Amino acid sequence: MKKKVLASSFALVLILSSATAYAHPGRTDSNGGHYCRTNCAKWGLQDGEYHYHNGGGSSSRSSSSSSSSKSTPKKSAAKPKAAKPAYKESGLRVYVNGNKLSFSSEPLIYQNTNLVPLREIAEGLGATLNYDNNSGTIGVTKGNSKMTLTIGSKIVFYNGSSETVSAAPKVIKGVTYVPAQVFARGLGAGIELDSINNSLKITY
């Protein structure tokens, strides 16, 4: 008989100890829980902690901490590296009939082709320009020579005959550039490129 009483008492202690956090007296809300306001430490809770009765669920404090522990910071996407321009300043010196031309914008090198500012090379050669902004067409005349170029196109017309050249005219930072040798040859001028001295001599 004593053994049965001891066993029953031990079982009752286990039940009470496991239910202390969830089964203490108090009114519950529509969700089955409430905020602890009195004797919270007695029930293993903190003052103001939301909890459920009779094992209905875990407190908001524990659920929030578990959700935060599961969240992992997102890795920021690596920013793409800006592509380097395919052109660079060439330092090319251009001479027309022995006189060095002065450029307000530096000559460039692009795909092994020397590019020079359109208006200044045209003025240096005494040519007349007709530039159509809408179509990007450049008409150039000097004496009996007539040449037509188009921005972005490698096809050049010399006195009506088309030819495909190595590089197309292009607009770079607001300046129109043309292939130096192509431009001079299209106007019937002689050209001599001195790679050692990085110079281009144009004669007509």
C-alpha positions as CSV (number, residue, x, y, z in Angstrom):
1,M,0.0,0.0,0.0
2,K,2.8,2.4,0.9
3,K,4.5,1.7,-2.4
4,K,1.3,2.6,-4.3
5,V,1.0,5.9,-2.4
6,L,4.7,6.7,-3.1
7,A,4.3,5.9,-6.8
8,S,1.2,8.0,-7.1
9,S,2.8,11.0,-5.3
10,F,5.9,10.8,-7.6
11,A,3.7,10.7,-10.7
12,L,1.8,13.8,-9.4
13,V,5.0,15.7,-8.9
14,L,6.1,15.0,-12.4
15,I,2.8,16.1,-13.9
16,L,2.9,19.3,-11.9
17,S,6.5,20.2,-12.7
18,S,6.0,19.7,-16.5
19,A,2.8,21.8,-16.5
20,T,4.0,24.7,-14.5
21,A,5.0,26.8,-17.5
22,Y,1.7,26.2,-19.4
23,A,-1.0,25.4,-16.9
24,H,-1.0,28.1,-14.2
25,P,-4.3,29.9,-13.5
26,G,-5.4,32.8,-15.6
27,R,-7.9,33.9,-18.3
28,T,-6.9,33.1,-21.9
29,D,-7.7,35.1,-25.0
30,S,-9.2,33.8,-28.3
31,N,-5.8,32.4,-29.2
32,G,-5.7,30.2,-26.1
33,G,-3.0,32.2,-24.3
34,H,-2.3,35.5,-22.5
35,Y,0.4,37.8,-21.1
36,C,1.8,36.9,-17.7
37,R,1.3,39.7,-15.1
38,T,1.6,38.1,-11.6
39,N,4.0,35.6,-10.1
40,C,5.6,35.1,-13.5
41,A,8.9,33.7,-12.1
42,K,6.9,31.1,-10.2
43,W,5.8,29.6,-13.5
44,G,9.1,29.9,-15.2
45,L,8.0,33.0,-17.2
46,Q,9.0,36.6,-17.5
47,D,6.8,39.5,-16.6
48,G,4.7,40.4,-19.7
49,E,5.6,37.3,-21.6
50,Y,2.9,35.9,-23.8
51,H,2.3,32.1,-23.3
52,Y,-0.2,29.4,-23.9
53,H,-2.1,27.3,-21.3
54,N,-2.0,23.5,-21.2
55,G,0.8,23.1,-23.7
56,G,-1.1,25.0,-26.4
57,G,2.1,26.4,-27.9
58,S,5.3,28.1,-27.2
59,S,5.6,31.7,-26.1
60,S,6.1,34.6,-28.5
61,R,9.6,35.2,-27.1
62,S,10.8,31.6,-27.9
63,S,9.1,31.6,-31.3
64,S,10.6,34.9,-32.4
65,S,14.1,33.8,-31.3
66,S,13.8,30.5,-33.1
67,S,12.7,32.2,-36.3
68,S,15.5,34.7,-36.1
69,S,18.1,32.0,-35.6
70,K,16.9,30.2,-38.7
71,S,17.1,33.3,-40.9
72,T,20.4,33.7,-42.8
73,P,21.7,36.9,-44.2
74,K,21.4,37.2,-48.0
75,K,24.7,37.6,-49.8
76,S,24.8,40.8,-51.8
77,A,25.2,40.2,-55.5
78,A,28.6,41.0,-56.8
79,K,28.7,44.1,-58.9
80,P,29.7,43.6,-62.5
81,K,33.0,45.1,-63.3
82,A,32.8,48.0,-65.8
83,A,34.2,47.0,-69.2
84,K,37.2,48.9,-70.2
85,P,36.8,50.9,-73.5
86,A,38.2,49.3,-76.6
87,Y,39.9,52.5,-77.6
88,K,42.7,54.6,-76.0
89,E,44.6,57.7,-76.7
90,S,47.3,57.1,-79.3
91,G,49.4,60.2,-79.1
92,L,49.5,60.1,-83.0
93,R,51.0,63.2,-84.6
94,V,49.4,64.1,-87.9
95,Y,51.2,66.3,-90.5
96,V,49.6,67.8,-93.7
97,N,52.1,68.9,-96.2
98,G,54.7,69.1,-93.4
99,N,52.5,71.2,-91.1
100,K,51.5,69.5,-87.8
101,L,47.7,69.5,-87.1
102,S,46.5,70.6,-83.7
103,F,43.6,68.6,-82.3
104,S,41.3,69.7,-79.5
105,S,40.5,66.1,-78.8
106,E,43.2,63.5,-78.7
107,P,43.6,61.0,-81.6
108,L,42.7,57.4,-80.6
109,I,43.6,53.9,-81.5
110,Y,40.8,51.4,-82.0
111,Q,41.3,47.9,-83.3
112,N,44.8,48.8,-84.6
113,T,43.2,51.7,-86.5
114,N,44.1,55.4,-86.0
115,L,41.0,57.6,-85.4
116,V,41.1,61.4,-85.5
117,P,38.5,64.1,-84.9
118,L,36.5,64.5,-88.1
119,R,36.2,68.3,-88.3
120,E,39.8,69.0,-87.5
121,I,41.2,66.5,-90.1
122,A,38.7,67.9,-92.7
123,E,39.8,71.5,-92.0
124,G,43.4,70.4,-92.1
125,L,42.9,68.9,-95.6
126,G,40.7,71.9,-96.8
127,A,37.7,69.6,-97.3
128,T,34.0,70.6,-97.0
129,L,31.7,68.7,-94.7
130,N,28.0,67.9,-94.9
131,Y,26.9,66.1,-91.7
132,D,23.4,64.7,-91.4
133,N,22.7,64.2,-87.7
134,N,19.5,62.2,-88.3
135,S,21.0,59.5,-90.5
136,G,24.6,59.8,-89.2
137,T,25.8,60.3,-92.8
138,I,29.0,62.3,-93.4
139,G,29.5,63.8,-96.9
140,V,33.0,65.1,-97.6
141,T,34.2,66.9,-100.8
142,K,37.5,68.3,-101.9
143,G,37.9,69.3,-105.5
144,N,36.8,66.4,-107.7
145,S,36.9,63.9,-104.8
146,K,33.8,63.0,-103.0
147,M,33.5,60.6,-100.0
148,T,30.5,59.4,-98.0
149,L,30.8,57.8,-94.6
150,T,28.2,56.7,-92.0
151,I,28.5,56.6,-88.3
152,G,28.9,52.9,-87.2
153,S,29.3,51.6,-90.7
154,K,32.5,50.2,-92.2
155,I,31.2,50.8,-95.8
156,V,32.6,54.0,-97.3
157,F,31.7,55.4,-100.8
158,Y,34.5,56.9,-102.9
159,N,33.0,58.8,-105.8
160,G,30.1,56.5,-105.7
161,S,32.1,53.2,-105.4
162,S,31.7,51.3,-102.1
163,E,34.6,49.8,-100.1
164,T,34.7,48.1,-96.7
165,V,37.3,49.5,-94.4
166,S,38.8,48.3,-91.1
167,A,37.0,50.6,-88.7
168,A,33.8,52.7,-88.8
169,P,33.4,56.3,-87.9
170,K,32.2,56.6,-84.3
171,V,31.1,59.2,-81.8
172,I,33.1,59.1,-78.6
173,K,32.4,61.4,-75.7
174,G,30.5,63.7,-78.1
175,V,33.3,63.9,-80.7
176,T,33.0,62.3,-84.1
177,Y,36.1,60.3,-85.1
178,V,37.0,58.9,-88.5
179,P,39.8,56.5,-89.6
180,A,42.7,58.8,-90.4
181,Q,44.2,56.8,-93.3
182,V,40.8,56.0,-94.8
183,F,39.8,59.7,-94.7
184,A,42.9,61.0,-96.3
185,R,43.0,58.4,-99.0
186,G,39.4,59.0,-99.9
187,L,40.3,62.6,-100.7
188,G,43.1,61.5,-103.0
189,A,45.9,62.4,-100.6
190,G,49.1,60.4,-100.1
191,I,49.7,58.9,-96.7
192,E,52.8,57.7,-94.9
193,L,52.6,56.1,-91.5
194,D,55.8,56.2,-89.4
195,S,55.3,53.6,-86.6
196,I,58.6,54.4,-85.0
197,N,57.9,58.1,-84.5
198,N,54.1,57.5,-84.2
199,S,53.3,60.0,-86.9
200,L,51.1,60.2,-90.0
201,K,52.2,62.3,-92.9
202,I,49.6,63.4,-95.4
203,T,50.4,65.0,-98.7
204,Y,48.3,66.3,-101.6
